[in-house]
């Protein structure tokens, strides 16, 4: 057994907690904006589509949290922000697979469909392993970690839906041969 020692303990008042919450939300917004700028700068048109899908993902995920009565603690916000990164990661995998197909000479539509087909196993496997860990964290821990695990699990589940359904539909509608 490894020894555990209490190194630091803090009591936080309501105003300091509110300040931490505001700073965390601000950091999440800045991080999301930087991700959007990166996606648009690197992937151009596809980055615009991925960014629009990301904004829809954020709105849908927050709606699910609201419907289920999820309390957004600092740890919960951290789980949500991490799931935003995973939502973008799925799009990056899809776009990189699409680029490989274009280099092989495939048309835009075929390259896009192949990109989704080839990226899906990686997206599925990485998200399932993350959700397994979130379930373990949820059932074997308490308090703050449970909030992190719950928001991460729901966020990752929604990110799979977003990447495969929202992004794919938007690209199918807008990509021409």
C-alpha positions in Angstrom: 0.0 0.0 0.0 1.1 3.5 -0.8 1.0 6.0 2.0 -1.3 9.0 1.6 -0.5 12.3 3.3 -2.7 15.4 3.4 -0.5 18.1 1.9 -2.9 21.0 1.6 -6.4 21.7 2.7 -8.4 24.8 2.0 -11.8 26.2 3.1 -13.2 28.3 0.4 -15.9 31.0 1.0 -18.8 31.6 -1.4 -17.2 34.6 -3.0 -13.9 32.8 -3.7 -15.8 29.8 -5.0 -17.8 32.1 -7.3 -14.5 33.7 -8.5 -13.0 30.3 -9.2 -16.1 29.3 -11.1 -16.0 32.4 -13.2 -12.3 31.9 -14.0 -12.9 28.3 -15.0 -15.8 29.2 -17.3 -13.7 32.0 -18.8 -10.8 29.6 -19.4 -13.1 27.1 -21.0 -14.5 29.8 -23.4 -10.9 30.9 -24.3 -9.8 27.3 -24.9 -12.9 26.6 -27.1 -12.3 29.8 -29.1 -8.6 28.9 -29.6 -9.6 25.4 -30.7 -12.1 26.9 -33.2 -9.4 29.3 -34.6 -7.0 26.4 -34.9 -9.6 24.2 -36.7 -10.5 26.9 -39.1 -6.9 27.9 -39.7 -5.7 24.4 -40.3 -8.7 22.7 -42.0 -10.3 25.7 -43.7 -13.8 24.8 -44.9 -13.8 21.5 -42.9 -12.7 23.5 -39.9 -15.7 25.8 -40.2 -18.0 22.8 -40.4 -16.3 21.2 -37.4 -16.5 24.4 -35.5 -20.2 24.8 -36.2 -20.7 21.1 -35.1 -18.7 21.8 -32.0 -20.9 24.8 -31.1 -24.0 22.5 -31.6 -22.2 19.8 -29.5 -21.7 22.3 -26.7 -25.4 23.4 -26.8 -26.7 19.8 -26.9 -24.5 18.6 -24.2 -25.4 21.5 -21.9 -29.1 20.8 -22.7 -28.6 17.1 -21.7 -26.9 18.3 -18.4 -29.9 20.5 -17.7 -32.4 17.8 -18.5 -30.6 15.3 -16.2 -30.1 17.9 -13.5 -26.3 17.7 -13.6 -24.7 20.2 -11.1 -21.8 21.9 -12.8 -19.1 22.0 -10.1 -15.5 22.9 -11.0 -14.7 19.2 -11.5 -17.8 18.9 -13.6 -16.7 21.8 -15.8 -13.3 20.1 -16.2 -15.0 16.9 -17.4 -17.1 18.9 -19.9 -14.0 20.8 -21.2 -12.1 17.6 -21.6 -15.0 16.2 -23.6 -14.9 19.2 -25.9 -11.4 18.3 -26.7 -12.5 14.7 -27.5 -15.3 16.0 -29.7 -12.7 17.9 -31.8 -10.4 14.9 -31.8 -13.0 12.9 -33.6 -13.2 15.5 -36.3 -9.4 15.6 -36.7 -9.3 11.9 -37.2 -12.0 12.0 -39.8 -10.4 14.9 -41.7 -7.0 13.3 -41.7 -8.4 10.1 -43.1 -10.2 12.1 -45.7 -6.9 13.8 -46.7 -5.3 10.4 -47.1 -8.1 9.3 -49.5 -7.8 12.5 -51.5 -4.1 11.9 -51.9 -5.0 8.4 -53.3 -7.1 10.2 -55.9 -10.6 9.7 -54.5 -13.3 12.3 -55.2 -14.4 14.6 -52.4 -17.5 12.7 -51.6 -15.9 9.3 -51.7 -12.9 10.6 -49.7 -15.3 12.0 -47.1 -17.2 8.8 -46.7 -14.0 6.7 -46.5 -12.7 9.2 -44.0 -15.6 8.6 -41.7 -15.5 4.8 -42.3 -11.8 4.6 -41.6 -11.8 6.9 -38.6 -14.8 5.3 -36.9 -13.0 2.3 -35.2 -10.4 4.7 -33.6 -13.1 7.1 -32.5 -15.3 4.3 -31.1 -12.5 2.6 -29.3 -11.0 5.7 -27.7 -14.4 6.9 -26.6 -15.5 3.6 -25.2 -12.3 3.2 -23.1 -12.8 6.8 -21.8 -16.4 6.0 -20.9 -15.3 2.8 -19.1 -12.9 4.8 -17.0 -15.6 7.4 -16.3 -18.0 4.7 -15.1 -15.3 3.2 -12.9 -14.5 6.7 -11.5 -18.2 7.4 -10.9 -18.9 4.1 -9.0 -15.8 3.9 -7.0 -15.2 7.5 -5.9 -17.1 10.3 -4.2 -18.1 13.9 -4.5 -16.0 16.0 -6.9 -14.7 13.1 -8.9 -18.2 11.7 -9.5 -19.2 15.1 -11.0 -16.1 14.9 -13.3 -16.9 11.3 -14.3 -20.5 12.0 -15.0 -19.9 15.1 -17.2 -17.0 13.4 -19.0 -19.1 10.3 -19.7 -22.1 12.3 -21.0 -19.8 14.6 -23.0 -17.9 11.8 -24.6 -21.2 10.0 -25.5 -22.5 13.2 -27.1 -19.2 13.8 -28.9 -19.6 10.5 -30.7 -23.1 11.5 -31.7 -21.9 14.9 -32.8 -18.9 13.7 -34.9 -20.8 10.9 -36.6 -24.2 12.5 -37.0 -23.9 16.3 -36.9 -20.6 16.7 -38.7 -21.3 14.0 -41.2 -24.7 15.4 -42.1 -23.3 19.0 -42.4 -20.5 17.8 -44.7 -22.8 15.5 -46.8 -25.0 18.5 -47.5 -22.2 20.9 -48.3 -19.5 18.9 -50.0 -19.8 18.8 -53.8 -18.2 16.2 -56.1 
